[in-house]
Amino acid sequence: MEVNKSKFDPIKVIVDGVEYESIGKAARAYDKKPYVVYRRKDDGMSIEEAVKTPLKTPKTVVINRKKYQSLKNAFDKIGKITFSQYQARRHKVIQADKDLQKYAKYIIGLNDDAP
């Protein structure tokens, strides 16, 4: 039986001239979780790009003059709908190419003013 060694043997990688024993070790050296690097690699990035590209930081959102770390954080604190409804509404706003901040109250269930 032939075994796919790549699943069992770590793949050595080089990032900025430094050799790492595995993608996971390279990821951790750049303060990334290995799954992020693997996902980025699967999406077409080189390993070096996947390791070196900064993580996205959530955009803050202001609702009723209160600032929240992210839209998800606002939903967790004051949302009035289920999580699946939150996801569907957020997706609807993104698909309509509308501003998440403008529709934040709708997304977390504080009103029904859909885009």
C-alpha positions as CSV (number, residue, x, y, z in Angstrom):
1,M,0.0,0.0,0.0
2,E,1.3,3.4,-1.0
3,V,1.2,6.0,1.7
4,N,1.0,9.7,1.0
5,K,4.0,10.9,3.1
6,S,3.0,14.5,3.0
7,K,0.2,13.8,5.4
8,F,2.6,12.2,7.9
9,D,5.9,13.8,7.3
10,P,6.2,17.6,7.9
11,I,7.0,19.6,4.8
12,K,10.0,21.8,5.4
13,V,9.5,25.4,4.3
14,I,11.7,28.5,4.0
15,V,10.4,32.0,4.9
16,D,12.7,35.0,4.6
17,G,15.7,32.6,4.3
18,V,14.9,30.8,7.5
19,E,14.1,27.0,7.2
20,Y,11.3,25.7,9.4
21,E,10.5,22.0,10.0
22,S,6.9,22.4,9.1
23,I,4.2,24.9,8.0
24,G,2.9,24.9,11.5
25,K,6.2,25.9,13.0
26,A,6.6,28.7,10.4
27,A,3.1,29.9,11.1
28,R,3.7,30.0,14.9
29,A,7.0,31.9,14.3
30,Y,4.9,34.6,12.7
31,D,2.2,34.5,15.4
32,K,-0.3,32.8,13.1
33,K,-2.4,29.7,13.8
34,P,-1.4,26.9,11.4
35,Y,-4.9,26.5,10.1
36,V,-4.9,30.1,8.9
37,V,-1.7,29.4,6.8
38,Y,-3.1,26.1,5.5
39,R,-6.4,27.8,4.5
40,R,-4.5,30.7,2.8
41,K,-2.3,28.1,1.0
42,D,-5.4,26.2,-0.2
43,D,-6.8,29.6,-1.5
44,G,-3.8,30.0,-3.7
45,M,-1.2,32.0,-1.6
46,S,2.4,30.9,-1.5
47,I,3.4,29.6,2.0
48,E,5.6,32.7,2.4
49,E,2.7,35.0,1.6
50,A,0.3,33.0,3.8
51,V,2.7,33.3,6.8
52,K,3.7,37.0,6.3
53,T,0.3,38.5,5.4
54,P,-1.1,40.2,8.5
55,L,-4.4,38.9,9.9
56,K,-7.4,41.0,9.3
57,T,-8.5,43.0,12.3
58,P,-12.3,43.3,12.8
59,K,-13.7,46.7,12.1
60,T,-15.2,48.5,15.0
61,V,-18.9,49.4,14.8
62,V,-20.9,52.1,16.5
63,I,-24.5,51.4,17.5
64,N,-26.5,53.9,19.5
65,R,-23.4,55.9,20.2
66,K,-21.6,52.9,21.7
67,K,-18.5,51.5,20.1
68,Y,-18.1,47.7,19.8
69,Q,-15.0,45.8,18.8
70,S,-16.8,44.2,15.8
71,L,-20.2,43.6,14.4
72,K,-20.2,40.1,15.9
73,N,-19.3,41.6,19.3
74,A,-22.3,44.0,19.1
75,F,-24.5,41.0,18.2
76,D,-23.2,39.1,21.2
77,K,-23.9,42.0,23.5
78,I,-27.2,43.5,22.3
79,G,-28.5,41.3,19.4
80,K,-32.2,40.5,19.3
81,I,-32.2,37.6,16.8
82,T,-30.7,34.1,16.5
83,F,-27.1,33.6,15.3
84,S,-28.4,32.1,12.0
85,Q,-30.6,35.1,11.4
86,Y,-27.6,37.4,12.1
87,Q,-25.5,35.4,9.6
88,A,-28.3,35.6,7.0
89,R,-28.8,39.3,7.5
90,R,-25.1,40.0,7.4
91,H,-24.8,38.0,4.1
92,K,-27.7,39.9,2.6
93,V,-26.1,43.3,3.3
94,I,-22.7,42.1,1.9
95,Q,-24.5,40.6,-1.2
96,A,-26.2,44.0,-1.8
97,D,-22.8,45.6,-1.6
98,K,-24.0,47.9,1.3
99,D,-22.0,49.3,4.2
100,L,-22.1,47.1,7.2
101,Q,-21.9,50.0,9.6
102,K,-25.0,51.7,8.0
103,Y,-27.0,48.4,8.4
104,A,-25.6,47.3,11.7
105,K,-28.8,47.7,13.6
106,Y,-30.7,45.7,11.0
107,I,-28.0,43.0,11.0
108,I,-28.1,42.4,14.8
109,G,-31.9,42.6,14.9
110,L,-32.6,46.0,16.4
111,N,-34.7,47.0,13.4
112,D,-36.1,45.6,10.1
113,D,-34.7,48.2,7.7
114,A,-33.3,45.8,5.2
115,P,-31.2,47.0,2.2
